[in-house]
């Protein structure tokens, strides 16, 4: 992300702008006339519902200029925009009702990434930008929707600017008026001295190597008024836009670095948008009086995603009538096995162990189907009630990795009232109590003899915007197997099969920034591209519940694709609490990519491709203390903070802050930054480690209910600072059922 005199409208250029506005008003006034002759026509007073649309830069607005509007919470928009000077690729997400976020990659076709062809070849210059918009006022009868926003707030200053904008809806028209600074307001029609430079003396130098937030230049330099109108035609797919552009394009990057002319013959930009149903748009605009711009959007809403299951039907509540109840020891071994199978297939409690005495029946198993525990409890309670056993309670001890996590106790009499709907709006939670797990009571009647597990998982890793290639990725499959030696010891491993990648382009010659960190992650090409089949993990893991609220694990072996060693973790997590605290400590050595089982023994290595020496990690401690916190604030609902402090793989130390938001469907969107003791020069391009991710529940993508998730992550750059060990298990995820986050039920 490379980033006074009041001029108002008294300049000669404003006459041209006002003339254009008159023509635009006439054109908009004639649109209903043209539509009156069309066959596809709504009632004259029945305009389609207005919904916000996207700008060229991503985010809700007009064409080039933003507006005061925000989208509906959960709306995600993936877009591409093309003209002669810029190719924009954007992802915009309405993270909160009041917060819009945008990630943008821009390719400048006429400018090379770097001046050194050995470093970046003919790769085109790529800018990475992050924008945000905060809604200050929601539209009312009298007040416009008003927002404040920052474009390209951390980077190299290519498009950085700030704005305040207000939008008001009148009939089919949505009017916008705003003030912009920086890139948005470079025409300086409101304030700023253009004699100080094309950007009115705004400090557009960036600190470090990009990625830093330069607060001191916010709302400085040129400022300008912008505005426009968006018109929703009676024909639902079509809407038109006209805007007054507050930028003069004299300080754009192609002009200042590439000596490319970007003339502006008109301050008025015209645009049209054609909706492709509810899933996308096509955009066409004529900008600056010289340039045609084309774009398209794909969109959905994470709150609206629904699971459509082909599932086993829920069992009917059919206990035997009368008082003829059976004792638990009257069931045959075949009946116990059938009960275990029903709990597995119909209620999602995988391979359960069943215990019973004369007062209770206890189910010990992980829940692998239903994020909605009420659904699982309703099904399990019905199955147990239908056995007509003479017991005082049913108990479900939910486990993960064979460790007890939480316990749910059913009152059979109250459950019968719930199942028979004996009062208004009965809930299964009326008949259950959730608390700390206890030891199962009674005799063991049924258990699975399966101590092993085989799994397959697709792998898609990516890095966007690098110097060698805009998009680096690898696609493969991981095949794994685990064997439980006991309830506390697991021996497991996995092999990665690389299907396709383009990491041969990632040579990572020592870049012009001259960084000399130990190469803990930038050796990715050697591990993936040079080894199409590689052992990813092979380790022995011990895991246990130490006591009420306390969990621990210890492990040793080949811990991930790039590192092996030993380590352990302790987690304190109270039941039904919105916080937890964990500590992990590891001693690791970097694996030799030229050997399936070997490790580096010498710190200094030689790369025959780049003809340079580099350093690797031959043994060091790494680990972090992590606070997990789910805020209970009304303005920040369904969010999780993870704050980790400790030492990273390249022996730097600092703090990683991970923030994520969960939507109604269960989709999680998150971002993290790692700030360490490395200076921007030591870290290299990007200044500090950062990344973004989406975690998507399987059950909104498949036809079967599942508690599993798929995670898609992307990093602006692959660097070595601020890198954590990729551990096989994290106790916070293992103990999720104690206060569900990853397994939180969908809100329908």
N, C-alpha and C positions, 0 to 999 in steps of 0.2 A: 504494500500500500504506500506506493511512493506519493508515496503519495504521490469651522468648515463653512463651505459655500453650499447653500441649498439649491441643488440643480433641478429638482422635481421634474416638471415636463416643459421647461422653458427653452430647452435646446432645440436647434433646427431638426435634429433627428426625430423629435417627438411629433412633428407634423406628419412625417411619414407614418409613424406608429398610429396616430389618431385616424389618419386616412384608412390605414389597414383595418382598424377597429370598426370604422363605419361600414366598410365592405363586408367585414365578418358578420356584423349585426344584420345586414341586409340578407346575407346568405342564410344565416340561421332562421331568419323570419320566413324565408321562402321554403324551408325544408318541409314544414307540414303540408304546404300546397303540393309539392312533388309527391309526398307520400299519399295524399288523398287520391291520386290516380293509380296507386299501386294496388294489386289484387290482395296482397297480404297486408291487412290494415286493421288496427284496433279501433275501438270507439274513440271519437274525437276527444273525449274527456277521460279516457282510460289509458293513460300512459303506463308502460311497464314499470315495475319497481326499480328504483335507482339503487345501484350497488357501486361502491368505489372501484376504480380501475387503476392500473399501474402506469408509472412513468418509464421513460427510456432507461433510467438509472436503477429501476427497481424501487418498490415502495409506492404507496398510494399517492396519486397526484394527477397533474395535467399531462404535458408532453415532456419537456425538459424540467419544468418547475414543479415543486411539491405542492400539496394542498394541506388544508387543515384536517382532512379526513383520515380516518384509519379504517382498516377492514374489520370484519367480525372476528372475534377471538378464535384462534385455531386455524385461521385461513393461511395456507401456504401456497406460494406462487413461484413457480420456476419459469424463468423467461430468458429469451435471447433477443438482442437488438443489434441491427447491423446498419452502418452507413460507411462512407468512404474513410472516415477518420477513426472510428471506434467500433469495436465489437464488444458489446456488454453481455455478460452471462451472470444472472442474478438469481438469488433465492431469498424471498421475503417471507417472513413469518410473523403473524400477529400473535406475539407471545402472551400478552395480557390484553385485557380490554383497552388498556391505556398505553400499551407499549408495542410499537412496531420495530422489528429488527430486519436488517437486510445485509446479506453478504454478496459482494460483487467482485467479479473478475473482469478486467477490461484488457483486451489485446489491442495494441496500437499497430496496425498493419505496416505503417511506413517508418517505424522506428525499431531498431534492433534492441534486444535485451541488454547487451553490453558491447563495449567497444573491443573486447578481446575475443576473437573468434575461437580461440582454444578453450575458452571458458563456456561460452553460450552458443557458439556456432551462428547459424542464421535464425535462431529462435527469436520471435518477435517480442517486443517489450510487453510485459504483463504487469498490470497494477492490481493489487488486492485491496479492497475497501470494505469497511464495515460502517453501516449507517444505523441510526436509531431515531425514532420520533416518539415524543411523549404527548399524549392528549391532555390538555389543560382544562378545557371546557367541552362538555358534551352539548350538542346542538339542542336548543329549546325553541319555543315559539319566537322569542325575541333575539336570543343570542346565537351567533354562529359557532360551529364546531371549530375550536381553536387548538393549535398544536405548536410545539417548539421542537425543532429537530436539528441534528448534526449529521452532515454527510462526510464520509471518509474520515472518521474522527481519530483513527490511529493508523498512521502510515506515512507516505512520502509526499502528501500534499497535492496529488494530481487533480483531485476533484474536491478538496476539502472546503467546506462552507457550512454556514449556519443559517437558520431561518426561523421566522415566526409567521404562521399563515392561519387565515380564518376562512371558512367555507360556509355558505348559506344556501339552502335548497329552496327554490321558488318554482313550483310547478315542475316542468320537465328540465329546468335549468339548475345547475349547481355552480354558483359564483364563488370565485376564490380571489382573495387579496392578501398579499404578504410582503414582507421585507426580508431580503437575503443579504448575507455577508460572504466574503471570500469568493469562491468560484461562482456561486449562485448570483452574487450581486456585483460582478466585475464591471458592469457598465457604469457604476457609480452615479446613477441618476438621482440618488438621495443625498449621499455624502461621500467624501473622499477626494483626494487630490491626485489626479491622474499624472501630474508632472513627477510624482514620486515613483512612478513605474506603472506598468499595465495593471497591477493589482493594488494601486494606491498605497504602496509601501508596506503591505501586509508581509509579515515574515513567513515566507513559504519554504524556508530551509527546514529539513527534518533532522531530528536528533538521532544519533546512533546509526543503525542500519535499517531504518523503517520499522513500523510496528509500534512506535511509541505514540503516546497521546500528548499533543502539544496544546495544553490548556491556555497557554499565554497568548495564543493567536486567535482564540475564539472571539467572534464578534468584533474583529478588527479589519482594517483595510477598507476597500470599497464597500458601500452598501447601496442597495437599489430596491425600488418597488417593483413587484411583479404581480401579475394577475391573469385572470382568464375565466372562461366559462366552459362547462361540459354540458352537452345537450343530449338527453335521451329521446330519441325519435319514437314515434308511435310504433314503428317496426322494431320489435324487441331486440333483434340481434345488433342493430346499428346505433351507434352514438358518435357524436362529433365533438371535437375540442378546438378551441382557439385560445391562445395564450400570448401575453406580452412577456417577452424574454428579458430577464434582467442581466444576462451575461453578454459581454461583447466579444468573447472568444479570442481576444488578443493575447491572453496569457495561457492559452491551452498548451498542453505538452507537445503536440505535433508542431506547433508554431515556434515555441521557444527552443526546443531541442532538435526537431527534425526539419526546421525551415519550411514547413508545409503551410501553404496559405489556407486560412479558414475564413473567407470573407463573409460578412454579414450584411446582405443587401436589404434585409427587413428585420425589424424587431418582433414581427408577428409570426408565430408558428401555427400551422394548421394540422389537425390530425383527425383520423377516423379509426374507429374500433369496431370490429365485427366479432360478436360472441359466437363461439362454437359450443352451443349448449351450456351446461353448467361446469364444464371441465376445461375450457380454454378460450383464448381470444387471438385474433389476428389484428395487428396494428400497422397503420401506414400514416406517415406524416411528412409534411414538407416544411423544412426548418431553415431559418436564416435567409430565406429567399433564394437559396442555392442548392439545398441538399435534401434528397429523399432518404427517409429512414424507414426500415421495415423491421417488425418484430413479432414475436408470438409468445403467448403465456400458456402454461399448463397449471391448473390449480385444483385444490381440493381443500377440505376442512377436516382437521384432525379430530375435532369434536364430533363430527357427523359420521365418522367411519363406524360401521356396524359389523358385528360378527354374524355370519350366516352359516350355521353349522348343519352338517349332516351327522346327527348325534343319536346315540341310543336314547329312546324316550325315558323320561323319569318314571320310576316305578309308582304304581298306584298304592295308596294306603289301604291295606286289606288285612288287618289282623283278624284272627279267628274270633268269632263271637263267643260270648259266655265267659265263664271264669276258668275255663280249662287251660290254664297256662302251664307251660312246661318248664322244668328246671334245666339249667344249662348242661348238666351231665346226661340228659336224655337225648341230646342231639347225637346222631351218628357221625363218624369221621367223614363220611361222604357229604352229610349236611353241612358240617363245618367247612369243608373244602368248597362247597357250592356258595356258602355265605361269603367266603373270602373272594371267590371269583366275582360275585355280584358287586361287592364293594369296590373291586378293582375296575370292572367294566362299566358299571352304572353310576358310581359315585366318584371315580377318579383316585381312589386310595390304592396306590400301586403295590402289588404283592404284600398285602397286609399280614401282620401277625395278630392272631386273635387269642386273647386271654379271657378267662371267665371264672367266677366263683358264684356262690349262692346269692350275691347281692348285686353283681355288676358284670358287664361284658365290656372289654376294652379292645379298641382297634389301634394298632401302632403301625403307621405307614406315612409315606410322603404323599402330598396332594400334587398330582401331575396333570390334571385336566382343567380344573375350574379356578380362575382367578377370583370369582365370586364365591367366597367361602359359604355364604348363606345357601347357595345352590348346592354345594357339596354336602353341607350339613343336612339340608332337607332330604336329599337323596339317601344319604347314609342313615339318617334317623328313620326314614320310611322302611328301608331294607331291614334294619334291626328290629323295628316294631313289628314287622310282618312275621318275625320268627315266633312271636307270642311267648317270649321267655318271661319267667317270673323273676324279674330283677328290679332293683330300685333306681338304677342309673345305667346309661350308656356313656362310655368315655372314648373320645378320639384323641390320641396323642399323635399330633402331626410331627413328622421328622423331616430332616434334610441331611443328606450324607450320613444317614443312620443315627443322627443325634436328635434327641427330643427338643423341639422348639417351642411348642405351645400345646395346651390341653383344653379340650372342649368337653364339658359334662352336660349331658341331656337329662332332663326330668321327663320320664316316659309319660306320666299323667298329663303334664302340661303340653308335651308334644302332641299327644292325642287330641287335645283341644285345638291346637294349631292346625293339625292335619284335617280335622273335621270341620274347620271354620266355625267354631262355636261362638265367636265374637267378631266384632268389626275389625277388619284389617289385621288379621293375625300375622305375626312374623316368626320365623324359626328362632330368631334371637330371643324371643320371649321364653323359650324353653331351654335355653343353653346358658352356660356360664363359662367364660374363657379365662384361663389363668396359667400359672406356672405348671409345667409338666411334672408328674410324679411317677413313681415306679408302677408299672402295670401290676394289677392285682389278680391273683388266681392262677389257674393252670393254663399252660400253653396248649391250645387245641389245634391251631393251624398256623403254618408259616411257609414261606417260599424257600425252596432249596437253591434258588438262583443267587449266587454270590458274585456274578460277573455281569458286565454290561458292555455292549459294543455300540458305538455311535459314529455317525458320519455328519459332517457339517461343511457347508460351502464357505469359502473364504474370499473376501473381496477387500483388498487394501488399496488405498489411493492417497496420492499427494498431488495438490493442484498448484500451478503457478510457479514451478521451479525454473531455474535458469537453463537447464539442459533441455527440458520439454515441458510444455504447458500442463500435460496430464500424465502422471506416472501411476501405474497400477499393476496389480497382479491378481489373477483369478485362479483359485485352486480348490482342493478338497482336503479336509483333514479327516483321517480315519483313526478312531481311538478305541481303546479297551481298558476297562478297570476291573480289578478283582479285589474283593473285600476279604482280607485274611481273618478279620474279626470285625466287631462293630466299631472299632476304633482305628484300625489300620487298613489302608487301601494302597494297593500297588497299581499304578496306572501309567499309560503312555499313549502317544499319538504320533502319527506320521503325516507329513504334509506332502501332497502331490500337486505340483505346480502345473496348471493347464496352459496358461498364457500370461506373459507379462511384457512390459517394455522397459524394464529396469536396465537393459543394456545401454540405454541412453544416459543413465545416471552414473557418470564416471566419477563425479565428485573430485575433480582436481582441486587442490587447495585454492580457494577462491581469492579474488582480489582483497577481501577483507582480512586475509592473513590469519584466520583462526587456527589454533593449534591444540584443540581439545582432544581428549581421547575419543576415538571414533566408536562410540557405543551404538549408534543407530545409523550413521551414514554409510556403514558397510552393508546396507540392505541388499545391494546388487549381488554381492558375493554370496549371501545366504540364500537368495531366492533365484536369481537368474542363473547362477553358476551351479545350482544344485536342484534340479527339477524334482527330486525325491529326497526328503530330508526328515530325520527324526526331529519332531518338534518338542516333545516332552517325554520324560521318563523319570518318574519320581515315586518315592514312598511317602505317604502322608499319614500322620496321626492326627486325629481330631476328637475332641471330647467336650462335654458340658461340665465345667468345673464345679458349678454350684448355681444357685439362683442368680440369674442375670449375667453369668460369666461363661464365656466360651473361649476355647483355645485350639490352635493347631500348630504342628511342626512338620517340616518337610525337608527332603534332601534329594538331590539328583540333578537331572537336566531339566531346569525349571521352565525354560522357554527356548525359542529357536536360537537366540543369541547368547544366553547365559545359563550357567549351571552353578550349583552351590547348595547351601543349607539356609534355613530360616525358620521363623515362627511368628505367630500373631496371637494376641490376646484382645478380646472384645468385651466391653461391658455394655449391655443393652437391656434396660428395664422393659418389662412386658408392657405393651400398649403405650410406650413413651415415644415422643417425637424427637428424641435425641439418643445418640450412642457415642461411645469413645473407644477407639481401637489403637493399638500400637503394633507395628510389624518391624522386625529386625532381621537382616539377611547378610550373609557373606557370600559374594558371587565372584566368579571368574568368567571371562569372556570365552565363548567357544570358538574354536578354529573353524572357519567356514570351509576349509579344504579337507576337513576330516569329520566323519559322522560322530565320533566319540571323543575327539581330542579337544584340548584347551590351549589357548595362547600361553606360552611360558616366557616369551620375551616381549617387553613393552614396545620396542621399536620394530616396526615391520616395513617391508618394501612392497610397493605396488608396481608391478611390471607394466601395467597399462599406462599409468600416469607418470611413471619413472620418478616417483617421490616416496620418501619415507613418511610414515604416519605412526601414531601411538594408539595402543589398545589397552583394555583393562585387564590386568593380570591378577587381580585380587583386591577387593576393597569391601568395606561394609556399606550397606545402603538400607534405608528404612525410614518410616515416617510415623508420627503420631497424627491421627485423623479424627476430627470431630464431625459427626453427621448430625444435621439439624433440619427438621421439617417445620418451617415457620407456621404459626397459627394466625397470621395476620390476614385480615380480610382483603387487603390490597395486594397480597402476594400468595394466592391460594395454590395448593397442589404443587409445591416447589420443594426442592431439596438442595441444601448447601453441604458440600464436602470440603473441608479445609484441612490440608495435609502439610505438615512441616517436618523437614528432615533433610537427609543427604541423598543425592541422586547418583545415577550410574557413573557419570564422568567426574564424580567427587565434588561437584558443586553442591551447595546447600541453600535452601530457601523454602518458599511456600507455594503450594498449588491450591487454587480456588476453583472448584467445580460447581457450577450452578445448573440445575435442570428443572424443567417444567413438565408436568404430566397433564395431558388433555383427557377429555371425557372417555375417549376410546381406549386409553391406556398408552397411547404413543407418547414417548418421552423425547423432548428436544433439550439438548444440553450443550454447554460450552465450558472450556477450562482455560486458565492461564497459569503458567508457572514462572514465578519471578524468583531468580536465584542471585547469588552474590557475583555472578558473571556480569561484567560490563557489556554494553551493546557491542563493542569492538571484539571482545573475547567470544561472545556468543556467535556473532556473525550476522548475516542477513536475516532480518526479522526481529532482532533485538532480544526476544524472549520466546519461550515455547508457548504455543496456543493451539487450540483445535476445537472442532465442533462434532456433534454426533446426533444420530437419531436411533432410538431403541423402539422397535415395532413389535407388538405382541403377535405371535404366530396366529392366534385365533382370529385376527382381523384380516389375515392373508390367506388362510386355508379353510377347509370345510370341516375341520375337526377342532374341538376345544383343546386348548393346550395352555400350560403356564410358561412355556418357553418363549424366548425373544430372539429377534435378529437385530444386530447392531450395525449401522452404517456410520463410519466416521471419516472425516477428512481433515487433513492438516494443510495449512498454507505452505509449509516447507518441512523437509526432513532435516533436522539439525540434531546436535548431540547434547546441548544443554537442557536441563530441566526434564530429563527422561527418567521414568520410573520402571522398575522391574514389572514384567507382565506375569503376575502370579496366577496359578491355576485356580485357586479358590480365594475368595475374599469373604470373611466371616459375616460382614454386613449383608451380603447377598444370600449367604447360606441361611442366616437367621431371619430372613425377610418376613416370615409369617408372624413374628412377634409384633410387628407394626407395619403392615404391608405397604411397600412402595412399588417394587417391581411387580408384585402380585396383587396390586390394588384392583378391585373390580371395576369394570366399565360402568359409566353413568349413562343409562339409556334415556 
